[in-house]
Amino acid sequence: MGAVRRSTALALAALAALLLLLLARLPPGPPAPSVPRPRPLVSAPLTLTLRSSPSPSPSPSVASAPVSLTPPPPTNRTTARPTATRRTPPPPPPPKPKPAAAAANVSQPAKSSPRPVLTGDVYVAGHERPHPELCPALGARLRLMILVTSAPSHRAARDAIRLTWGHYGTRTDVAIAFVLGAPPDALRPALETEDALYSDLIVSRSLDSYSNLTLKTLSMLEWMDAYCPRAPRLLKTDDDMFINVPRLLDFAFAPARANASSTVWGRVIKKSLPKRTTRSKYYVSPVQYPARVFPDFATGPAYLMTADAIRPLLEAAPSERYLRLEDVFVTGVLAARLKIRRVHAPEFYNKKLALHPCAVQRAISIHMVRYHEQFDLWRKLLDGKTKCT
């Protein structure tokens, strides 16, 4: 029995030795694939921006603010120690811009301030329809030239004047004409028909608009200087005015004023302040008029001037900043620069009045007169029944 066990052990040992010998003679195989080691967790913080949470009651301050999350460092099971969280400092805030008052001297205009527009930059000289025959002999036989500024579309207002106080234009010592800006093409045929009938429309080359009233008034002065320089007096008025021409002649050539020179008469406004709000019809930009107070000026609806003031006003205008308030510009800014006198005359009622015959007969000018009111005032002016004290 023991001999059998020994022979079996010897057989197994011989078989094992034979297998080892066979394995040693086989060619070597490919190397075993290496197993990657786990990468350690980084310690740098991760920045995540959380969007709005769909939870019923999200916190608005958290939902839109960036949150910095730092993953925990690896720990040893046997010696686990807490590791302090490292935070990235926030970037510095951008520098605040300096206020304008500190960046530049407030008494000087900023570099980005717009350049003021000079009158010479926008005025177009000459006339489309000059009608020099309206002032015969350059005005040598006239005492008074009346020029009425009117809009191209105001045909009814012009007709009302022609049928009422405009009749004084038939006198040999008085002439009356209307001054218009360049009209739109749609109105040109009607104006040509009107002018062919009356021949009293002086048309300038500047576009007719409210902002161009100064240009229209300068065109009026240019016409006087070119075609009527010998007329001693010029009345500038508007087409919504009633003019008492006999009263005006008495005023202009009264002994105290007959030999006056470099003078403007009218309703003089003193210490008027420019309107600085853009919503105002009379808004004036500080760029165009930087001073705080206007010089004394005669209001635009009607004022009378001596002929010797016309050319100096024309020569001074181009170098001045353009101001669309024509009365302030012509009888205020330019007249103050040239030392032209502005004399207040209460007879210039450049406002609406109670239409009583005596008030009409005392006045030189009445403002805001509509088409049909011209005929009523004309009748009251010629009324010989009412006795006025």
Secondary structure, DSSP 8 states (H G I E B T S, - for coil): -HHHHHHHHHHHHHHHHHHHHHHHHS-----------------S-EEEE-----SSS--HHHHSSEEEE-------SSS--------------------HHHHS-TTS--TT-----BHHHH---SEEE--GGGSGGGGTT-SEEEEEE--TT-HHHHHHHHTTGGGGGGSTTEEEEEEEEE--GGGHHHHHHHHHHH--EEEEEEE-SGGGHHHHHHHHHHHHHHH-TT-SEEEEEETT-EE-HHHHHHHHTSTTTTT--SEEEEEEE-S---B--TTSTTB--TTT--SSS---EEEEEEEEEEGGGHHHHHHHGGGSB--S-HHHIIIIIIHHHTT-EEEE-TTEE-S-----HHHHHH-SEE-S--HHHHHHHHHHHT-SS----
